[in-house]
Amino acid sequence: MKIAILSRNSSLYSTSRLVEAGRSRGHRVRVLDPLRCYMRIAQNGFAMHYKGRALSGFDAVIPRIGSSITFYGTAVLRQFEMMGVYTPNCSDAVLRARDKLRSLQLLAREGMDLPRTVFGDYPDDTADLLQMLGDPPHVIKLNEGTQGQGVLLAEKRASSQGMIEAFRGLYANFVVQEFIGEAGGGDLRCFVIGNRVAAAMHRQAPDGDFRANLHRGGVASAVQLSELETEVALRAAATMGLGIAGVDLLRSRRGPLVLEVNASPGLEGIEKASGKDIAGEIVAYLEAAAALRKPLVAPRKKRSQG
Protein backbone atom coordinates (compact mmCIF):
# COMPACT_ATOMS: atom_id res chain seq x y z
CA MET A 1 0.00 0.00 0.00
CA LYS A 2 0.87 3.62 -0.39
CA ILE A 3 0.03 5.40 2.88
CA ALA A 4 -0.14 9.12 3.63
CA ILE A 5 0.16 10.43 7.19
CA LEU A 6 -1.20 13.93 7.71
CA SER A 7 1.10 15.44 10.32
CA ARG A 8 2.87 18.77 10.73
CA ASN A 9 5.93 17.17 12.33
CA SER A 10 7.48 13.93 11.09
CA SER A 11 9.70 13.66 14.18
CA LEU A 12 6.80 13.34 16.62
CA TYR A 13 6.73 9.96 18.34
CA SER A 14 3.32 8.95 17.00
CA THR A 15 4.12 9.99 13.43
CA SER A 16 7.57 8.38 13.35
CA ARG A 17 6.22 5.12 14.83
CA LEU A 18 3.52 4.90 12.17
CA VAL A 19 6.12 5.50 9.46
CA GLU A 20 8.36 2.82 10.96
CA ALA A 21 5.49 0.32 11.30
CA GLY A 22 4.25 0.90 7.77
CA ARG A 23 7.66 0.58 6.13
CA SER A 24 8.55 -2.51 8.18
CA ARG A 25 5.47 -4.20 6.68
CA GLY A 26 6.57 -3.34 3.13
CA HIS A 27 4.40 -0.27 2.51
CA ARG A 28 5.35 3.08 1.06
CA VAL A 29 4.70 5.76 3.67
CA ARG A 30 4.83 9.51 3.21
CA VAL A 31 4.32 12.22 5.83
CA LEU A 32 2.42 15.24 4.50
CA ASP A 33 2.07 18.58 6.26
CA PRO A 34 -1.66 19.34 5.84
CA LEU A 35 -0.96 23.07 5.52
CA ARG A 36 1.23 22.43 2.46
CA CYS A 37 -1.52 20.47 0.71
CA TYR A 38 -3.70 22.47 -1.65
CA MET A 39 -6.58 21.32 -3.76
CA ARG A 40 -8.74 21.78 -6.82
CA ILE A 41 -12.46 21.14 -6.53
CA ALA A 42 -14.36 20.88 -9.80
CA GLN A 43 -17.34 19.17 -11.38
CA ASN A 44 -15.08 16.95 -13.42
CA GLY A 45 -12.90 15.76 -10.54
CA PHE A 46 -10.77 16.46 -7.49
CA ALA A 47 -7.02 17.04 -7.37
CA MET A 48 -4.42 17.65 -4.67
CA HIS A 49 -0.93 19.12 -4.92
CA TYR A 50 1.91 19.23 -2.38
CA LYS A 51 4.85 21.59 -2.75
CA GLY A 52 4.24 21.93 -6.49
CA ARG A 53 3.61 18.26 -7.29
CA ALA A 54 0.43 16.24 -7.71
CA LEU A 55 -0.53 13.75 -5.01
CA SER A 56 -1.96 10.54 -6.38
CA GLY A 57 -1.97 6.78 -5.98
CA PHE A 58 -2.53 6.68 -2.21
CA ASP A 59 -4.45 3.73 -0.79
CA ALA A 60 -4.92 5.04 2.75
CA VAL A 61 -4.46 8.22 4.77
CA ILE A 62 -3.98 8.45 8.54
CA PRO A 63 -4.97 11.86 9.95
CA ARG A 64 -2.86 13.27 12.78
CA ILE A 65 -4.49 16.69 12.73
CA GLY A 66 -3.77 19.08 15.60
CA SER A 67 -6.60 21.13 17.09
CA SER A 68 -5.07 24.42 15.89
CA ILE A 69 -5.52 23.40 12.23
CA THR A 70 -8.81 21.51 12.52
CA PHE A 71 -10.61 23.47 9.79
CA TYR A 72 -7.90 23.24 7.14
CA GLY A 73 -6.72 19.78 8.16
CA THR A 74 -10.18 18.23 7.87
CA ALA A 75 -10.68 19.97 4.51
CA VAL A 76 -7.53 18.25 3.24
CA LEU A 77 -8.68 14.93 4.69
CA ARG A 78 -12.08 15.37 3.02
CA GLN A 79 -10.36 15.98 -0.31
CA PHE A 80 -8.53 12.66 0.04
CA GLU A 81 -11.88 11.01 0.76
CA MET A 82 -13.38 12.57 -2.37
CA MET A 83 -10.44 11.19 -4.34
CA GLY A 84 -11.36 7.68 -3.14
CA VAL A 85 -8.57 7.25 -0.55
CA TYR A 86 -9.46 5.14 2.49
CA THR A 87 -9.18 6.63 5.97
CA PRO A 88 -10.05 5.00 9.31
CA ASN A 89 -11.15 8.40 10.66
CA CYS A 90 -13.15 10.41 8.16
CA SER A 91 -13.26 14.20 8.27
CA ASP A 92 -16.78 14.36 9.70
CA ALA A 93 -15.84 11.95 12.50
CA VAL A 94 -12.77 14.03 13.38
CA LEU A 95 -14.94 17.15 13.54
CA ARG A 96 -17.51 15.41 15.75
CA ALA A 97 -14.86 14.28 18.22
CA ARG A 98 -13.00 17.60 18.22
CA ASP A 99 -16.12 19.50 19.36
CA LYS A 100 -16.52 18.52 23.02
CA LEU A 101 -20.07 19.80 23.33
CA ARG A 102 -21.28 18.07 20.18
CA SER A 103 -19.60 14.79 21.10
CA LEU A 104 -21.18 14.81 24.57
CA GLN A 105 -24.60 15.45 23.05
CA LEU A 106 -24.17 12.52 20.68
CA LEU A 107 -22.91 10.19 23.42
CA ALA A 108 -25.78 11.10 25.74
CA ARG A 109 -28.29 10.54 22.95
CA GLU A 110 -26.94 7.00 22.59
CA GLY A 111 -27.54 6.35 26.28
CA MET A 112 -23.93 6.49 27.47
CA ASP A 113 -23.28 7.93 30.92
CA LEU A 114 -20.96 10.90 31.29
CA PRO A 115 -20.29 13.67 33.80
CA ARG A 116 -23.32 15.94 34.03
CA THR A 117 -22.68 18.89 31.74
CA VAL A 118 -24.21 22.33 31.26
CA PHE A 119 -23.72 24.92 28.56
CA GLY A 120 -25.07 28.44 28.24
CA ASP A 121 -24.23 31.83 26.81
CA TYR A 122 -26.20 34.63 28.46
CA PRO A 123 -24.59 36.07 31.63
CA ASP A 124 -27.91 36.56 33.44
CA ASP A 125 -28.52 32.79 33.23
CA THR A 126 -25.29 31.72 34.96
CA ALA A 127 -26.78 31.24 38.44
CA ASP A 128 -29.58 29.05 37.14
CA LEU A 129 -27.15 27.21 34.85
CA LEU A 130 -25.04 26.21 37.88
CA GLN A 131 -28.21 25.26 39.76
CA MET A 132 -29.02 22.86 36.90
CA LEU A 133 -25.58 21.28 37.30
CA GLY A 134 -25.58 20.87 41.08
CA ASP A 135 -23.23 21.61 43.95
CA PRO A 136 -19.50 22.28 43.36
CA PRO A 137 -16.74 21.35 42.74
CA HIS A 138 -17.22 22.05 39.04
CA VAL A 139 -14.89 21.44 36.10
CA ILE A 140 -14.81 24.15 33.42
CA LYS A 141 -13.47 23.15 30.01
CA LEU A 142 -12.77 25.03 26.82
CA ASN A 143 -14.77 23.39 24.05
CA GLU A 144 -11.71 22.73 21.87
CA GLY A 145 -8.96 22.40 24.47
CA THR A 146 -6.50 19.50 24.26
CA GLN A 147 -4.04 17.72 26.56
CA GLY A 148 -5.57 19.26 29.66
CA GLN A 149 -5.22 22.84 28.42
CA GLY A 150 -8.16 25.08 29.25
CA VAL A 151 -9.46 22.77 31.99
CA LEU A 152 -10.03 24.36 35.41
CA LEU A 153 -11.43 23.19 38.74
CA ALA A 154 -13.72 25.49 40.75
CA GLU A 155 -14.26 24.29 44.30
CA LYS A 156 -16.88 26.90 45.23
CA ARG A 157 -19.91 28.26 43.39
CA ALA A 158 -18.50 31.79 43.46
CA SER A 159 -15.31 30.51 41.83
CA SER A 160 -17.35 28.78 39.12
CA GLN A 161 -19.21 32.01 38.42
CA GLY A 162 -15.98 34.00 38.26
CA MET A 163 -14.28 31.58 35.87
CA ILE A 164 -17.35 31.49 33.66
CA GLU A 165 -17.39 35.27 33.48
CA ALA A 166 -13.68 35.29 32.61
CA PHE A 167 -14.15 32.77 29.79
CA ARG A 168 -17.11 34.75 28.46
CA GLY A 169 -14.99 37.88 28.51
CA LEU A 170 -12.57 36.10 26.19
CA TYR A 171 -15.45 35.04 23.90
CA ALA A 172 -14.47 31.41 24.50
CA ASN A 173 -16.80 28.44 24.07
CA PHE A 174 -16.78 26.19 27.12
CA VAL A 175 -18.77 23.61 29.07
CA VAL A 176 -19.15 23.12 32.82
CA GLN A 177 -19.24 19.62 34.31
CA GLU A 178 -19.65 17.89 37.63
CA PHE A 179 -16.41 16.86 39.34
CA ILE A 180 -16.08 13.10 39.86
CA GLY A 181 -14.16 13.03 43.14
CA GLU A 182 -14.11 9.25 43.54
CA ALA A 183 -11.97 8.96 40.39
CA GLY A 184 -9.12 10.25 42.57
CA GLY A 185 -7.45 12.25 39.82
CA GLY A 186 -7.20 9.20 37.57
CA ASP A 187 -8.78 8.15 34.30
CA LEU A 188 -8.62 5.33 31.76
CA ARG A 189 -7.35 5.70 28.20
CA CYS A 190 -8.81 2.99 25.99
CA PHE A 191 -7.13 2.70 22.61
CA VAL A 192 -9.73 1.49 20.12
CA ILE A 193 -8.74 -0.01 16.77
CA GLY A 194 -11.70 -1.19 14.74
CA ASN A 195 -14.04 -3.30 16.83
CA ARG A 196 -11.72 -3.97 19.75
CA VAL A 197 -9.77 -2.21 22.49
CA ALA A 198 -6.16 -2.87 21.49
CA ALA A 199 -4.72 -1.59 24.80
CA ALA A 200 -5.68 0.38 27.88
CA MET A 201 -3.85 2.34 30.54
CA HIS A 202 -4.63 4.06 33.80
CA ARG A 203 -3.40 7.65 34.03
CA GLN A 204 -2.87 9.23 37.43
CA ALA A 205 -2.60 12.97 37.93
CA PRO A 206 0.40 14.34 39.87
CA ASP A 207 -0.09 15.54 43.43
CA GLY A 208 -1.98 18.82 43.56
CA ASP A 209 -3.64 18.39 40.15
CA PHE A 210 -6.77 16.63 38.96
CA ARG A 211 -5.83 16.34 35.26
CA ALA A 212 -4.37 12.96 34.42
CA ASN A 213 -2.98 13.92 30.99
CA LEU A 214 0.56 12.66 30.49
CA HIS A 215 1.53 16.06 29.05
CA ARG A 216 0.58 17.50 32.46
CA GLY A 217 2.82 15.16 34.42
CA GLY A 218 0.40 12.24 34.75
CA VAL A 219 1.80 8.73 35.27
CA ALA A 220 0.58 5.82 33.13
CA SER A 221 0.33 2.13 33.90
CA ALA A 222 -1.27 -0.84 32.16
CA VAL A 223 -4.79 -1.67 33.32
CA GLN A 224 -7.32 -4.45 32.80
CA LEU A 225 -10.71 -3.17 31.71
CA SER A 226 -13.98 -4.66 32.84
CA GLU A 227 -16.38 -6.00 30.22
CA LEU A 228 -18.60 -2.97 30.73
CA GLU A 229 -15.69 -0.53 30.33
CA THR A 230 -14.67 -2.27 27.11
CA GLU A 231 -18.23 -2.13 25.80
CA VAL A 232 -18.57 1.58 26.64
CA ALA A 233 -15.26 2.43 24.94
CA LEU A 234 -16.25 0.62 21.75
CA ARG A 235 -19.70 2.23 21.70
CA ALA A 236 -18.22 5.69 22.23
CA ALA A 237 -15.78 5.30 19.31
CA ALA A 238 -18.54 3.92 17.09
CA THR A 239 -20.85 6.82 18.00
CA MET A 240 -18.21 9.26 16.77
CA GLY A 241 -17.67 7.14 13.64
CA LEU A 242 -13.98 6.58 14.42
CA GLY A 243 -12.04 3.48 13.44
CA ILE A 244 -9.08 4.57 15.57
CA ALA A 245 -9.79 6.44 18.81
CA GLY A 246 -8.60 7.14 22.30
CA VAL A 247 -11.62 6.91 24.60
CA ASP A 248 -11.15 8.41 28.07
CA LEU A 249 -13.27 6.97 30.88
CA LEU A 250 -13.73 7.79 34.54
CA ARG A 251 -14.46 5.13 37.13
CA SER A 252 -17.36 6.40 39.23
CA ARG A 253 -19.85 5.05 41.76
CA ARG A 254 -22.46 4.81 39.01
CA GLY A 255 -20.16 3.01 36.57
CA PRO A 256 -17.83 4.07 33.75
CA LEU A 257 -18.34 7.63 32.50
CA VAL A 258 -17.20 8.80 29.09
CA LEU A 259 -14.96 11.82 29.53
CA GLU A 260 -13.76 12.37 25.97
CA VAL A 261 -13.20 10.66 22.61
CA ASN A 262 -9.93 11.61 20.91
CA ALA A 263 -9.61 11.28 17.13
CA SER A 264 -5.78 11.58 17.14
CA PRO A 265 -4.69 9.64 20.24
CA GLY A 266 -0.97 9.65 20.97
CA LEU A 267 0.97 6.39 20.77
CA GLU A 268 3.89 7.01 23.11
CA GLY A 269 2.09 6.64 26.44
CA ILE A 270 -0.05 3.67 25.46
CA GLU A 271 2.82 1.76 23.82
CA LYS A 272 5.13 2.25 26.80
CA ALA A 273 2.45 1.42 29.38
CA SER A 274 1.09 -1.65 27.56
CA GLY A 275 4.26 -2.90 25.89
CA LYS A 276 2.26 -3.42 22.68
CA ASP A 277 3.07 -2.45 19.11
CA ILE A 278 0.05 -0.19 18.63
CA ALA A 279 1.50 1.43 15.50
CA GLY A 280 1.87 -2.01 13.91
CA GLU A 281 -1.71 -2.89 14.84
CA ILE A 282 -2.96 0.31 13.22
CA VAL A 283 -1.15 -0.55 9.97
CA ALA A 284 -2.55 -4.10 10.11
CA TYR A 285 -6.03 -2.63 10.51
CA LEU A 286 -5.44 -0.42 7.46
CA GLU A 287 -4.36 -3.46 5.45
CA ALA A 288 -7.51 -5.40 6.30
CA ALA A 289 -9.87 -2.45 5.83
CA ALA A 290 -8.34 -1.26 2.56
CA ALA A 291 -8.49 -4.78 1.12
CA LEU A 292 -12.20 -5.15 1.88
CA ARG A 293 -13.49 -1.67 1.19
CA LYS A 294 -15.45 -0.49 -1.82
CA PRO A 295 -14.63 2.77 -3.60
CA LEU A 296 -15.84 5.72 -1.53
CA VAL A 297 -16.84 7.75 -4.57
CA ALA A 298 -18.54 6.12 -7.53
CA PRO A 299 -17.65 7.45 -10.98
CA ARG A 300 -20.20 9.97 -12.19
CA LYS A 301 -22.21 8.98 -15.22
CA LYS A 302 -22.07 11.36 -18.12
CA ARG A 303 -25.34 12.92 -19.11
CA SER A 304 -26.67 11.69 -22.39
CA GLN A 305 -26.83 14.27 -25.14
CA GLY A 306 -30.04 15.12 -26.95
Secondary structure, DSSP 8 states (H G I E B T S, - for coil): -EEEEE-S-TTSHHHHHHHHHHHHTT-EEEEE-GGGEEEEEETTEEEEEETTEE----SEEEE---GGGHHHHHHHHHHHHHTT-B-SB-HHHHHHHH-HHHHHHHHHHTT-----EE----GGGHHHHHHHH-SS-EEEEETT--TTTTEEEE-SHHHHHHHHHHHHHTT--EEEEE--GGGTTEEEEEEEETTEEEEEEEEE--TT-----GGGT-EEEE----HHHHHHHHHHHHHHTBSEEEEEEEEETTEEEEEEEESS--SHHHHHHH---HHHHHHHHHHHHHHH---SS---------
